């Protein structure tokens, strides 16, 4: 894909093992092509499609273990997409006692 990276942020919470990353891309590609691409790619990498949050928002959620990946696709103009990928990683707390 001819997608240019717009921004990237990575936030590590104070809690060990928790991280939050966000990347945004923009390119001359239709949203449906991006969605198809990820729906083929993600299961091959052990990510399971979670809830279809709603086709109006074009937001798709994949989970792998305790990680969650949210893909959001917007179409500001025809055949141009802004793709935002958010990764949430939350380690389960270890119960002791």
Secondary structure, 3 states (H helix, E strand, C coil): CCEEEEEEEEEECCCCCCEEEEEEEEECCCHHHHHHHHHHHHHHCCCEEEEEEECCCCEEEEEECCEEEEEEEEEEECCEEEEEEEEEECCCCCCCC
